[in-house]
Amino acid sequence: MKKKRIAILTSGGDAPGMNAAIRAVVRKALYHHLNVIGVNRGYEGLMNGDFCKMKSDSVAGIINRGGTVLKTARSQQFKTEEGFGKAVQNIKEHKIDVVVVIGGDGSMAGAQKLSEAGISTVVIPATIDRDMPGTEYTLGFDTAINTILEAVNKIKDTAFSHDRVAIIEVMGRHAGHLALMAGIACGAETILIPEVAYNIDSICEGLLHSYNRGKQYSILMVAEGVSTGSEIADQIVARTSFSPKVTVLGYLQRGGAPSAMDNIIGSRMGAAAVDSILLNQVDCLMSMQHGNIVAVQYKQVTEYKTGVDCSLQELASILAI
């Protein structure tokens, strides 16, 4: 087998667990005598030739750090013919055989575009939103849930002290995974996600019922893809005597040291990516399927679309607990 030269980059929003994946790719590739080139700032760095040679000590001590040591960026120029051409030219000039891309669905779209241009790519799914088709898990999701849970537990203390309704707005783009799982974990009275239509009158009735039976505070978890927390608060104010307080967790959800789960899965996915390259199984997504990590070709990814983990009936029964 010809000695392969691998480039690795992180793109889009950062997610805890990216560094674990970088570390696993670099160290396993070096173990198999492959060359590894780090690309700084995602596709932007690929266009600008912002490369660095990765050695074993390049990834020393990074596994417990949040974010990504390779930095990340969103590149509009990469989507242009000129920018894309620069990236392809740099890949060829540096004799790179495979580009490993760590990121979300936008990053995977970029990898697919490179693949169509004859550049072999492999994608490791990483986004706290867990909204990528083709995989049951994305790096950063578990850490983000725990970050939300920690914040909500602190907000609960204030909500209890003031007999308040607390509205927590969380990230997730157009997917409700974060709100749903975090809401279940913290015992929220109401969870609003894009996948399930809500009725504000029913929500208000539920809040009044909880108050009348002696509940001294209520937690509403709102996914950003549904509405803003402030808009939901205004609707509640217009219908009840409650004065909800809104907390927007924002980028807090992306930061912090990765959870054990994200570090373990990140390491497994990174190692699996190198195994896939050694077998010449490229142009694929490292997908979590029933606890196993498998290589799914890009053309098959749409067949593995995943939705929220609860049906409307299951969600209703959980919130009734």
C-alpha positions in Angstrom: 0.0 0.0 0.0 1.3 3.4 -0.9 2.0 5.5 2.1 -0.9 7.9 2.5 -0.9 11.5 3.4 -3.9 12.6 5.5 -5.1 16.2 6.1 -7.4 16.8 9.1 -9.6 19.9 9.7 -12.5 21.0 11.9 -15.2 23.1 10.4 -18.4 25.0 11.4 -19.5 25.3 15.0 -17.0 23.9 17.6 -18.2 21.0 19.7 -16.7 19.3 22.7 -15.1 16.0 21.6 -13.5 17.4 18.5 -10.0 17.4 20.1 -10.5 13.7 21.1 -11.2 12.9 17.5 -8.2 14.9 16.3 -5.9 13.2 18.8 -7.2 9.7 17.8 -6.8 10.4 14.0 -3.2 11.7 14.5 -1.9 9.1 16.8 -3.5 6.1 15.0 -2.4 7.4 11.6 1.2 7.9 12.9 1.1 4.3 14.4 0.4 3.0 10.9 3.2 5.2 9.5 0.9 7.6 7.7 1.7 11.3 7.3 -0.7 13.8 8.9 -1.2 17.4 8.0 -3.3 19.7 10.2 -5.4 22.4 8.5 -6.1 25.5 10.6 -9.5 27.2 10.5 -11.4 24.6 8.4 -12.1 25.1 4.8 -10.7 28.7 5.0 -7.4 27.2 5.9 -7.7 24.7 3.1 -8.0 27.6 0.6 -5.2 29.6 2.2 -2.8 26.8 2.6 -2.7 27.2 6.4 -1.1 23.8 7.0 1.0 22.3 9.8 2.7 18.9 10.2 1.1 16.9 13.0 3.3 14.9 15.3 2.4 12.8 18.3 3.2 15.7 20.7 1.0 18.0 18.6 -2.0 16.4 20.3 -0.5 15.9 23.7 -2.8 17.1 26.6 -5.7 18.2 24.3 -8.3 15.5 25.0 -9.9 17.3 28.0 -10.0 20.7 26.3 -13.2 22.0 24.7 -13.3 23.7 21.3 -10.7 22.6 18.7 -7.0 23.1 18.7 -7.1 23.3 14.9 -9.5 26.3 15.2 -12.6 26.5 13.0 -14.4 28.9 10.7 -17.4 29.2 8.4 -16.2 30.0 4.9 -18.5 31.5 2.3 -15.6 31.8 -0.1 -15.2 28.0 -0.2 -18.6 27.8 -1.7 -17.5 29.9 -4.7 -15.8 28.4 -7.8 -12.6 30.4 -7.2 -12.4 29.5 -3.5 -13.1 25.9 -4.1 -10.5 25.8 -6.8 -7.9 27.1 -4.5 -8.6 24.4 -1.9 -8.4 21.7 -4.5 -5.1 23.1 -5.9 -3.6 23.2 -2.4 -4.6 19.6 -1.7 -3.0 18.4 -4.9 0.2 20.5 -4.4 0.7 19.1 -0.9 0.0 15.6 -2.3 -2.8 14.9 0.2 -4.6 11.6 -0.4 -7.5 12.0 2.0 -9.1 14.9 3.9 -10.7 14.1 7.3 -13.4 16.6 8.1 -14.8 17.0 11.6 -18.0 19.0 11.7 -21.7 19.2 11.1 -23.9 18.9 8.0 -22.5 22.0 6.4 -19.0 20.6 6.8 -20.2 17.2 5.4 -21.6 19.1 2.3 -18.1 20.6 1.8 -16.5 17.1 2.1 -19.0 15.7 -0.5 -18.2 18.5 -2.9 -14.5 17.7 -2.6 -15.3 14.0 -3.1 -17.2 14.9 -6.3 -14.0 16.7 -7.5 -12.0 13.6 -7.1 -10.6 14.4 -3.6 -11.1 11.5 -1.1 -12.7 12.6 2.2 -14.0 11.1 5.4 -16.4 12.9 7.8 -16.5 12.6 11.6 -19.9 14.0 12.8 -19.5 16.8 15.4 -22.3 19.3 16.4 -24.0 19.8 19.7 -27.3 20.0 17.8 -27.2 16.3 16.8 -29.1 17.2 13.7 -27.0 15.4 11.1 -28.6 12.7 8.9 -26.9 9.3 8.7 -25.8 9.0 12.4 -27.5 8.4 15.7 -24.9 10.6 17.6 -22.7 13.6 16.9 -19.8 14.7 19.1 -20.6 17.4 21.6 -24.2 16.5 22.2 -23.8 14.8 25.6 -21.5 17.6 26.9 -24.1 20.2 25.8 -26.9 18.4 27.6 -24.9 18.3 30.8 -24.0 22.0 30.5 -27.7 22.9 30.1 -28.6 20.6 33.0 -26.0 22.3 35.3 -27.3 25.8 34.3 -31.0 24.8 34.8 -30.3 23.4 38.3 -28.9 26.7 39.3 -31.8 28.6 37.7 -34.3 26.4 39.6 -33.0 27.7 42.9 -33.9 31.3 42.0 -37.2 30.2 40.4 -38.1 28.4 43.6 -37.2 31.3 45.8 -39.4 33.7 43.8 -42.3 31.4 42.9 -41.5 32.0 39.2 -41.9 30.5 35.8 -38.4 30.1 34.3 -38.1 29.8 30.5 -34.8 28.4 29.2 -34.0 28.9 25.5 -31.5 26.4 24.2 -29.7 25.9 20.9 -30.4 23.2 18.2 -31.2 25.2 15.1 -34.2 23.4 13.5 -33.9 20.3 15.6 -35.3 19.6 19.1 -32.8 17.0 20.4 -31.0 19.3 22.9 -34.2 20.8 24.3 -35.9 17.4 24.5 -33.2 15.5 26.2 -32.2 18.4 28.5 -35.8 19.0 29.4 -36.3 15.4 30.4 -33.1 15.3 32.4 -34.0 18.4 34.4 -37.7 17.6 34.9 -39.1 20.5 32.9 -42.9 20.9 33.0 -43.0 21.9 29.3 -40.6 21.2 26.4 -41.1 23.0 23.1 -39.4 21.5 20.1 -39.8 22.2 16.3 -40.9 18.6 15.6 -44.1 18.9 17.7 -46.6 21.6 17.4 -47.5 23.4 20.6 -50.7 25.1 22.0 -49.9 28.1 24.1 -53.4 28.0 25.8 -52.7 24.4 26.9 -49.3 25.4 28.2 -50.8 28.2 30.2 -53.5 25.9 31.6 -50.8 23.5 32.7 -48.8 26.3 34.4 -52.0 27.3 36.3 -52.8 23.8 37.3 -49.2 23.3 38.6 -49.5 26.5 40.6 -52.9 25.6 42.1 -51.7 22.2 43.3 -48.8 24.0 45.1 -45.9 23.8 42.6 -43.8 26.8 43.5 -41.9 27.1 40.2 -42.1 25.8 36.7 -39.4 25.2 34.0 -40.2 25.6 30.3 -37.5 24.4 27.9 -37.7 26.1 24.5 -35.7 25.0 21.4 -34.5 28.0 19.4 -36.1 26.5 16.3 -39.6 26.9 17.8 -39.4 30.5 18.9 -37.4 32.8 21.2 -37.9 32.5 24.9 -39.0 36.1 25.0 -41.8 35.5 22.5 -43.1 32.6 24.6 -42.9 34.7 27.8 -44.9 37.5 26.1 -47.6 35.0 25.2 -47.8 33.7 28.7 -48.0 37.2 30.2 -50.9 38.0 27.9 -52.9 35.0 29.2 -51.9 34.7 32.9 -50.7 36.6 35.9 -47.3 35.0 35.7 -44.2 37.0 34.9 -41.8 34.5 33.4 -38.0 35.1 33.5 -36.1 34.1 30.4 -32.6 32.7 30.2 -30.8 32.3 26.9 -27.9 30.0 27.4 -26.4 30.7 24.0 -22.8 29.8 23.3 -22.3 28.6 26.9 -23.7 25.3 25.6 -20.7 24.8 23.2 -18.0 25.3 25.7 -16.4 23.4 28.6 -14.4 20.2 28.9 -15.9 17.3 27.0 -17.9 14.6 28.9 -16.5 11.1 29.2 -19.0 10.0 26.5 -17.9 12.6 24.0 -14.2 11.9 24.6 -14.8 8.1 24.2 -16.9 8.4 21.1 -14.6 11.0 19.6 -11.7 8.7 20.1 -13.6 5.8 18.6 -14.7 7.8 15.6 -11.2 9.1 15.0 -9.7 5.6 15.1 -12.5 4.3 12.9 -11.8 7.0 10.4 -8.1 5.9 10.1 -9.2 2.2 9.8 -11.6 3.2 7.0 -8.8 5.0 5.2 -6.4 2.0 5.5 -9.1 -0.1 3.9 -9.6 2.4 1.1 -13.2 3.0 2.3 -13.4 6.7 1.7 -16.0 9.3 0.8 -18.0 8.3 3.8 -19.4 9.4 7.2 -18.3 7.7 10.4 -21.7 6.9 11.6 -23.0 5.7 15.0 -25.5 2.9 14.4 -26.9 0.9 17.4 -23.7 1.6 19.4 -21.4 0.6 16.6 -19.3 3.0 14.4 -19.7 2.1 10.7 -18.6 3.8 7.5 -21.7 5.0 5.5 -21.1 6.2 2.0 -22.4 9.8 1.3 -24.9 8.5 -1.2 -26.5 6.3 1.5 -26.5 9.0 4.3 -30.0 10.2 3.4 -31.3 6.7 3.9 -30.3 6.9 7.6 -32.1 10.1 8.6 -32.8 10.3 12.3 -35.6 12.2 14.1 -36.2 13.1 17.7 -36.2 10.3 20.1 -39.7 10.6 21.4 -43.1 10.6 19.6 -45.8 13.1 20.6 -47.4 10.4 22.8 -44.2 9.5 24.6 -43.4 13.2 25.2 -46.8 13.8 26.7 -46.4 10.8 29.0 -42.9 11.9 30.1 -44.1 15.4 31.0 -46.9 14.0 33.0 -44.5 12.3 35.4 
